[in-house]
Amino acid sequence: MTDRLRTSTRAVVIGGSLAGMLAAAAVKDGVDTVEIIEAHALPSGPEPRAGVPQAAHIHPLLSGGADAIEALLPGTIGQLVASGAHRVPMTTDMVYLSPEGWYRRWRRNTQYLVAASRDLTDSVVRERVLKDPRVTVRPHCRATGLLGDAGRVTGVRLRGADGTETELSADLVVDASGRSTRTPHWLAELGITGLPEDRIDSGLAYASRIYRAPFSTSGWPVVNIVADPRRPGGAGSIVPVEGDRWHVSLFGPPGAQPGNEPAGFEAFARGLRHPLIADLLAGAEPLTDITVTHSTVNRRYYYERLDAWPEGLVALGDSVAGFNPVYGHGMSAAAQGALALHRLTSGGLSDGLSRRAQRAVARPVGLAWSLAVGQDIHRPDVRGKRPSPADRLLHRYVSRLSRTAGGSFRVATALTEVLTLQAAPTVLLRPDVLLAAAAGPLRPPVDGPMFTEGELRLLREAGISLTAP
């Protein structure tokens, strides 16, 4: 069955994930209706959604992504905070051990992150998108192919839960199906081949668990113990999320990966470069089992480099690039891609839009890709690419910037702007930043984790002792 008689314009979004919802928000002002094709049922509230295998792990929303979501769906960040999410100023409310040492908690801050469970973030965005009567969802349905030819995509082939095959016409198809995307295969079916692709695998695995914090987490800092990629060892994070809970993730390379046994999880945390996370968890109550994931491959399709690209098709989010989730850039890059798509479609659909949109989506993807891969290629077990002399030189410069940031607000601000996807890496080559890096830190290094007097009081009241530096 084909619904070819249409009197209005329609966009079809493949996938009801965060990227799919943001894609719907992006294009709804440029068409009459948007239909989201979702393989599973969507929960009605902040509950786990099938098809999000990494939802059990920490999902910070960086300010670059949060600002993009706010531009697409005004009021979203306020609703997240009202629902229990934390707006964490960087680096003011971060206890952060970089490969070069402890960061100073600057009282001034220019960027932030939104700390919440993935379930809550998905739920709030989904609620705001589906309030619009122009946006509907077709659940328990899978896209199995594209309609059209190499010049223009005109819709999608669908298969329902009962196996029924249908065709759905569309003026625009947005693939937001994630890492399981079939777009490269579908393009080949249309005669478009030669798609460039990169896969870079650091070999990292990570394990996560949620704890009841021993006190209110309002204003409590994010804790990060970062591995030094030049030496063997793991990393870990504690992110305060809604409900006075701590979301804890531990990461490790081949041969030193965390497991799913509670005793091993705690022992792994104590064996990090600093035992701070283990110290804190000693006073917390486990609420969930431990979830382990080995899928941390960086994978990117360079759709923007193809000589031919069909009108009526755009790929977004993990369908374009999936990043090592250790760096927390996936949601933010997808949000920025959706905002770029919105800017091109808000006035309606036009010829040449799809190629322009795919190139626009590639820009935030490129920044997040350079940040993730720029770290992973220096790991000894990496597969897919080895660092070039230029990569090594850049890595040494960034390491110097990171060391300088511990005692220089100017450098800390520049690094934070890049890491939150608010600025291109060229910011780090500004004359003032180059001079600051040459001069080095203006203050002496911090010799241990920095906590405020109020935070130390909470720890003492909870009976938590910190290991002396």
Residue pairs with C-beta under 8 A, 6 or more apart in sequence:
1 166
1 167
2 166
2 167
2 169
3 167
3 168
3 169
4 169
6 169
8 31
8 32
8 33
9 30
9 31
9 32
9 33
9 171
9 172
9 348
9 349
10 31
10 32
10 33
10 34
10 35
10 169
10 170
10 171
10 172
11 24
11 27
11 28
11 30
11 31
11 33
11 34
11 35
11 170
11 171
11 172
11 173
11 174
12 34
12 35
12 36
12 37
12 155
12 156
12 168
12 170
12 172
12 173
12 174
13 20
13 23
13 24
13 27
13 34
13 35
13 36
13 37
13 173
13 174
13 176
14 20
14 37
14 143
14 156
14 173
14 174
14 175
14 176
14 177
15 36
15 37
15 38
15 39
15 175
15 176
15 177
15 178
15 317
15 319
16 36
16 37
16 38
16 40
16 42
16 49
16 126
16 137
16 139
17 49
17 51
17 52
17 122
17 176
17 177
17 178
17 317
17 318
18 121
18 122
18 125
18 317
18 331
18 334
19 176
19 178
19 316
19 317
19 318
19 319
19 334
19 337
19 338
20 36
20 38
20 174
20 176
20 177
20 317
21 36
21 122
21 125
21 126
21 129
21 130
22 69
22 72
22 125
22 129
22 176
22 316
22 317
22 334
22 335
22 338
23 174
23 176
23 316
23 317
23 338
23 341
24 34
24 36
24 129
24 135
25 72
25 73
25 128
25 129
25 135
25 338
25 342
26 72
26 174
26 338
26 339
26 341
26 342
26 345
27 34
27 172
27 174
27 341
27 342
27 345
28 34
28 132
28 134
28 135
29 342
29 345
29 346
30 172
30 345
30 346
30 347
30 348
30 349
31 134
31 171
31 172
31 345
31 348
31 349
32 134
33 134
33 135
33 136
34 134
34 135
34 136
35 135
35 136
35 137
35 138
35 168
35 170
36 135
36 136
36 137
36 138
37 138
37 141
37 142
37 143
37 156
37 158
37 168
38 137
38 138
38 139
38 140
38 141
39 50
39 51
39 140
39 141
39 142
40 49
40 50
40 51
40 139
40 140
41 50
41 139
41 140
42 49
42 126
42 137
42 139
43 49
43 119
43 123
45 123
46 83
46 117
46 119
46 120
46 122
46 123
46 124
47 119
47 123
48 55
48 119
49 55
49 119
49 122
51 178
52 118
52 122
53 293
53 295
54 118
54 293
54 295
54 325
55 118
55 119
55 122
56 208
56 288
56 291
56 293
57 118
57 206
57 208
57 249
57 291
57 293
57 325
58 208
58 237
58 239
58 247
58 248
58 249
58 328
59 116
59 117
59 118
59 121
59 328
59 330
59 331
60 113
60 114
60 115
60 222
60 239
60 328
61 69
61 113
61 114
61 116
61 121
61 331
61 332
61 335
62 111
62 113
62 328
62 329
62 332
62 419
62 420
62 421
63 90
63 111
63 112
63 113
63 420
63 421
63 422
64 332
64 335
64 336
64 364
64 420
64 421
64 422
65 331
65 332
65 333
65 334
65 335
65 336
65 421
66 77
66 112
66 113
66 114
66 332
66 335
67 422
68 332
68 335
68 336
68 338
68 339
69 76
69 77
69 125
69 335
70 76
70 77
71 339
71 342
72 335
72 338
72 339
72 342
73 125
73 128
73 129
75 128
76 124
76 125
76 128
77 87
77 114
79 124
79 128
80 114
80 116
80 120
80 121
80 124
81 87
81 114
83 116
83 120
83 124
83 242
84 116
84 120
84 241
84 242
84 243
85 114
85 115
85 116
85 120
85 121
85 241
85 242
86 114
86 115
86 116
86 217
86 218
86 219
86 220
86 240
86 241
87 112
87 113
87 114
87 115
88 94
88 112
88 113
88 114
88 115
88 221
88 222
88 240
89 109
89 111
89 112
90 109
90 111
90 112
90 113
90 416
90 420
91 103
91 104
91 105
91 106
91 109
91 412
91 416
92 105
92 106
92 107
92 108
92 109
93 105
93 219
93 220
93 221
93 222
94 103
94 105
94 221
94 222
94 223
94 224
95 102
95 105
95 221
95 222
95 223
95 224
95 276
95 449
95 450
95 451
96 102
96 103
96 222
96 223
96 224
96 226
97 103
97 224
97 225
97 226
97 273
97 274
97 276
97 449
98 226
98 402
98 405
98 406
99 226
99 227
99 228
99 229
99 230
99 399
99 402
100 399
100 402
100 403
100 406
101 403
101 406
101 445
101 446
102 406
102 445
102 446
102 447
102 448
102 449
102 450
103 405
103 406
103 412
103 446
104 406
104 407
104 412
104 443
104 446
104 450
105 221
105 450
106 409
106 412
108 409
109 416
110 413
110 416
110 417
111 416
111 417
111 420
111 422
112 420
113 222
113 328
113 420
114 121
115 222
115 239
115 240
115 241
115 247
116 241
116 242
117 210
117 241
117 242
117 247
120 241
120 242
121 331
129 135
130 137
138 158
140 160
140 161
141 158
141 159
141 160
141 161
142 158
142 159
143 156
143 157
143 158
143 177
143 182
144 156
144 157
144 158
144 159
144 165
145 156
145 157
145 182
145 186
145 189
146 153
146 155
146 156
146 157
146 173
146 186
146 189
146 190
146 313
147 153
147 154
147 155
147 156
147 157
147 167
147 169
148 154
148 155
148 190
148 310
148 312
149 190
149 191
149 310
150 190
150 191
150 192
150 308
150 310
151 310
151 311
152 310
152 311
152 312
153 170
153 173
153 190
153 310
153 311
153 312
153 313
154 169
154 170
154 312
155 167
155 168
155 169
155 170
155 173
156 167
156 168
156 170
156 173
157 165
157 166
157 167
157 168
158 165
158 166
158 167
158 168
159 165
159 166
160 166
170 312
171 312
171 349
172 312
172 313
172 314
172 345
172 349
172 353
172 354
173 312
173 313
173 314
174 313
174 314
174 315
174 316
174 341
175 181
175 183
175 313
175 314
175 315
175 316
175 319
176 315
176 316
176 317
176 319
176 334
177 183
177 319
178 317
178 318
178 319
178 322
179 295
179 299
179 318
179 319
179 322
181 301
181 315
181 318
181 319
183 301
183 303
183 313
183 315
183 319
184 195
184 197
184 301
187 193
187 195
187 306
187 310
190 310
192 306
192 308
192 309
192 310
194 306
194 307
195 301
195 302
195 303
195 306
196 301
196 302
196 305
197 299
197 300
197 301
197 302
198 298
198 299
198 300
198 302
198 373
198 384
198 385
199 297
199 298
199 299
199 384
200 297
200 298
200 299
200 373
200 376
200 377
200 382
200 383
200 384
200 385
201 296
201 297
201 298
201 376
201 382
201 383
201 384
202 253
202 296
202 298
202 324
202 376
202 379
202 381
202 382
203 253
203 254
203 296
203 379
203 381
203 382
203 383
204 251
204 252
204 253
204 257
204 296
204 324
204 326
204 376
204 379
205 251
205 252
205 257
205 258
205 292
205 293
205 294
205 296
206 249
206 250
206 251
206 252
206 258
206 292
206 293
206 296
206 325
206 326
207 249
207 250
207 257
207 258
207 259
207 260
207 265
207 268
207 290
207 291
207 292
207 293
208 247
208 248
208 249
208 250
208 290
208 291
208 293
209 248
209 265
209 286
209 287
209 288
209 289
209 290
209 291
210 241
210 245
210 246
210 247
210 248
210 286
210 287
210 288
211 245
211 246
211 248
211 281
211 284
211 285
211 286
211 287
212 244
212 245
212 246
212 284
212 285
212 286
212 287
213 220
213 240
213 244
213 245
213 246
213 284
214 283
214 284
214 285
214 458
214 462
214 464
215 244
215 458
215 461
215 462
216 244
217 240
217 241
217 244
217 245
217 246
220 240
220 455
220 458
221 240
221 451
221 455
222 237
222 238
222 239
222 240
223 237
223 238
223 276
223 277
223 280
223 449
224 235
224 236
224 237
225 235
225 236
225 237
225 272
225 273
225 274
225 276
225 277
226 235
227 233
227 234
227 235
227 251
227 253
227 272
227 273
228 273
229 375
229 376
229 378
229 379
230 378
232 253
232 255
232 256
232 380
233 252
233 253
233 256
233 271
233 272
233 273
234 250
234 251
234 252
234 253
234 256
234 257
234 258
234 268
234 271
234 272
235 250
235 251
235 252
235 272
235 326
236 248
236 249
236 250
236 251
236 268
236 269
236 272
236 277
237 248
237 249
237 277
238 246
238 247
238 248
238 277
238 280
238 281
239 246
239 247
239 248
239 249
240 246
240 247
241 247
245 287
246 280
246 281
246 284
248 269
248 277
248 281
250 258
250 265
250 268
250 269
250 272
250 277
251 258
251 326
252 258
252 268
253 379
253 380
253 381
254 381
257 294
258 264
258 265
258 268
258 290
258 292
259 265
259 268
259 290
259 292
260 289
260 290
260 291
260 292
261 290
262 286
262 290
265 290
266 278
266 281
269 275
269 277
269 278
269 281
270 278
272 278
274 448
274 449
274 467
275 467
276 449
276 466
276 467
279 464
279 465
279 466
279 467
280 464
282 464
283 459
283 462
283 463
283 464
293 325
296 324
296 325
296 326
297 322
297 324
298 321
298 322
298 323
298 324
298 369
298 372
298 373
298 376
298 384
299 321
299 322
300 320
300 321
300 322
300 365
300 369
301 315
301 319
301 320
301 321
302 362
303 309
303 315
303 320
303 358
303 362
304 358
304 359
304 361
304 362
309 354
309 355
309 358
310 354
311 351
311 352
311 353
311 354
311 355
312 354
313 354
314 341
314 354
314 357
314 358
314 361
315 358
315 361
316 334
316 337
316 338
316 341
316 361
317 330
317 333
317 334
317 337
317 338
318 330
318 334
320 337
320 361
320 362
320 365
321 333
321 365
321 368
321 369
322 330
323 329
323 330
323 333
323 368
323 369
323 372
324 372
324 375
324 376
327 368
327 371
327 372
327 375
329 368
329 371
329 372
329 421
330 368
332 364
332 368
332 420
332 421
333 364
333 365
333 367
333 368
333 421
336 364
336 421
337 360
337 361
337 364
337 365
340 357
340 360
340 361
340 363
340 364
341 357
341 360
341 361
343 360
344 353
344 356
344 357
344 360
345 353
345 357
364 421
367 418
367 421
367 424
367 425
368 421
370 425
371 418
371 419
371 425
373 385
374 391
374 394
374 395
374 398
376 382
377 385
377 386
377 387
377 391
378 387
378 391
378 392
378 395
387 395
397 428
397 437
398 428
400 437
400 440
401 411
401 414
401 415
401 428
401 433
401 437
402 415
403 440
403 441
404 411
404 436
404 437
404 439
404 440
404 441
405 411
405 412
405 415
405 441
406 412
406 441
406 443
406 445
406 446
407 440
407 441
407 442
407 443
407 444
407 445
408 436
408 441
408 442
408 443
410 432
410 433
410 436
411 433
411 436
411 437
414 423
414 427
414 428
414 430
414 433
415 428
417 423
417 427
418 424
418 425
418 427
418 428
427 433
447 469
448 468
448 469
449 466
451 459
459 465
459 466
